[in-house]
């Protein structure tokens, strides 16, 4: 197993989200790879947890990455799920149509796995957690 492509995948996902005109129209530049110290207001997007598994075979090393992209609203936008779900659709479309180029490894494919919509922990905001799966080929074994 190799964890070698994780930073490259994260950077490519972040760039794909930042490059989405549809997502920008909904959240502006509120797309975070690392959350700011003060919680943002309005609807925003944050890259979240990732689970990585070995996906190598006899021809080469590889990895499978299950990662979460969250769309959240602050308590000031607690009128419902509408804005958060619209932004979640834009996230999904951006990643499903993106041609990601990785600095390390080759993206074999990326697939939407599931989404979970719920109230935020404090009950005031809303969130949708989208889980995607990426399969990365890391090259021939030596």
Backbone torsions as a table, in degrees:
resi	resn	phi	psi	omega
1	UNK	NA	151.7	177.0
2	UNK	-139.8	139.6	177.0
3	UNK	-101.4	11.3	-170.1
4	UNK	-61.4	-30.7	-173.1
5	UNK	-95.0	1.6	-173.9
6	UNK	-62.2	-44.2	179.9
7	UNK	-66.6	-38.6	179.0
8	UNK	-65.0	-41.0	178.1
9	UNK	-64.3	-45.9	-179.7
10	UNK	-60.2	-44.0	179.4
11	UNK	-63.2	-41.7	-179.2
12	UNK	-67.8	-40.4	177.4
13	UNK	-63.4	-46.1	179.5
14	UNK	-58.6	-46.2	-179.8
15	UNK	-64.7	-38.0	178.0
16	UNK	-63.4	-41.3	178.8
17	UNK	-68.0	-42.9	179.1
18	UNK	-64.7	-27.7	-178.5
19	UNK	-88.1	0.6	-178.8
20	UNK	-84.8	115.3	177.6
21	UNK	-64.1	-39.1	-179.4
22	UNK	-64.1	-42.2	179.1
23	UNK	-69.1	-40.4	178.6
24	UNK	-60.8	-37.2	178.7
25	UNK	-63.6	-26.3	-177.3
26	UNK	-94.2	-35.2	-175.9
27	UNK	-124.4	0.1	-177.3
28	UNK	65.0	-133.6	179.6
29	UNK	-98.3	17.9	-178.2
30	UNK	-82.4	61.5	177.0
31	UNK	-123.7	118.7	-170.0
32	UNK	-119.4	131.1	169.9
33	UNK	-86.5	-37.4	174.0
34	UNK	-130.9	126.5	-175.9
35	UNK	-65.7	141.5	175.4
36	UNK	-69.0	164.6	-178.4
37	UNK	-61.0	-47.0	178.0
38	UNK	-88.9	133.0	-179.7
39	UNK	-61.6	133.5	179.6
40	UNK	-68.0	156.6	172.4
41	UNK	-100.1	165.1	-179.9
42	UNK	75.1	-167.3	179.7
43	UNK	-88.6	135.5	-179.0
44	UNK	-146.7	166.1	-176.6
45	UNK	-120.9	139.1	179.8
46	UNK	-138.7	133.3	172.7
47	UNK	-72.9	139.4	-172.6
48	UNK	-123.4	-149.5	-175.0
49	UNK	-62.8	159.6	179.6
50	UNK	-143.6	136.5	172.2
51	UNK	-116.0	132.7	-177.7
52	UNK	-121.5	136.5	178.0
53	UNK	-129.2	154.5	175.2
54	UNK	-64.8	135.8	175.8
55	UNK	-136.5	23.9	178.5
56	UNK	-77.3	164.5	175.7
57	UNK	-141.4	-167.0	-176.3
58	UNK	-67.2	-19.4	-178.3
59	UNK	-90.2	-20.2	-179.1
60	UNK	176.7	169.7	178.6
61	UNK	-78.9	150.9	178.0
62	UNK	-161.9	167.6	-179.9
63	UNK	-145.5	151.5	176.0
64	UNK	-115.4	124.8	-176.4
65	UNK	-116.1	118.5	170.8
66	UNK	-102.2	115.4	-175.6
67	UNK	-130.4	155.5	-175.9
68	UNK	-112.4	136.1	168.7
69	UNK	-117.9	124.1	-177.3
70	UNK	-106.1	139.6	171.7
71	UNK	-114.4	124.7	-173.4
72	UNK	-130.5	157.4	171.0
73	UNK	-125.6	145.7	174.8
74	UNK	-77.1	174.2	-177.6
75	UNK	-63.8	-22.1	178.7
76	UNK	-72.7	-15.6	179.7
77	UNK	-112.2	35.5	-172.7
78	UNK	-87.8	26.3	-178.5
79	UNK	-73.9	-12.6	-178.9
80	UNK	153.3	-172.3	-176.0
81	UNK	-89.8	-7.3	-172.2
82	UNK	-51.5	-55.5	-177.2
83	UNK	-65.6	-39.6	-178.5
84	UNK	-67.7	-42.2	179.3
85	UNK	-68.4	-36.6	177.2
86	UNK	-62.5	-42.6	177.7
87	UNK	-67.1	-36.2	178.0
88	UNK	-63.5	-39.4	176.2
89	UNK	-61.9	-42.6	179.6
90	UNK	-64.8	-38.0	175.8
91	UNK	-61.6	-48.9	-178.4
92	UNK	-60.2	-46.1	179.7
93	UNK	-64.2	-39.3	179.7
94	UNK	-62.0	-42.3	-177.2
95	UNK	-80.5	-31.4	179.9
96	UNK	-72.5	-25.0	-177.8
97	UNK	-104.8	-7.2	-176.4
98	UNK	-71.0	143.9	171.3
99	UNK	-104.9	87.4	-174.7
100	UNK	-78.1	133.0	174.9
101	UNK	-112.2	123.9	-177.0
102	UNK	-99.4	144.2	175.6
103	UNK	-73.1	-22.6	179.6
104	UNK	-135.5	121.2	-179.3
105	UNK	85.3	177.7	-179.2
106	UNK	-127.1	125.4	178.2
107	UNK	-73.7	114.3	179.0
108	UNK	-77.6	-41.0	179.5
109	UNK	-174.2	160.6	175.3
110	UNK	-138.5	136.6	-175.1
111	UNK	-134.9	141.5	172.1
112	UNK	-71.7	133.5	-179.8
113	UNK	-105.9	-48.7	-177.1
114	UNK	-169.7	166.7	173.8
115	UNK	-139.1	149.8	178.1
116	UNK	-135.2	118.7	178.1
117	UNK	-104.5	135.1	179.7
118	UNK	-162.4	168.9	172.3
119	UNK	-71.3	147.7	175.9
120	UNK	-66.5	165.2	-174.2
121	UNK	-52.1	-39.2	-178.2
122	UNK	-81.8	-3.6	177.1
123	UNK	84.5	-13.3	-176.0
124	UNK	-86.7	-41.4	-177.9
125	UNK	-93.3	179.9	178.1
126	UNK	-126.8	156.9	176.5
127	UNK	-151.5	148.7	171.0
128	UNK	-127.7	123.1	176.2
129	UNK	-103.6	118.3	179.8
130	UNK	-104.0	128.3	178.5
131	UNK	-108.1	129.8	178.0
132	UNK	-120.9	155.6	176.0
133	UNK	-120.9	129.2	176.5
134	UNK	-119.6	137.5	176.1
135	UNK	-112.0	123.4	-176.2
136	UNK	-120.0	131.5	174.1
137	UNK	-93.8	126.9	-177.0
138	UNK	-102.4	2.9	176.4
139	UNK	107.1	175.4	-175.4
140	UNK	-67.7	144.7	173.9
141	UNK	-76.0	148.5	178.1
142	UNK	-98.1	NA	NA
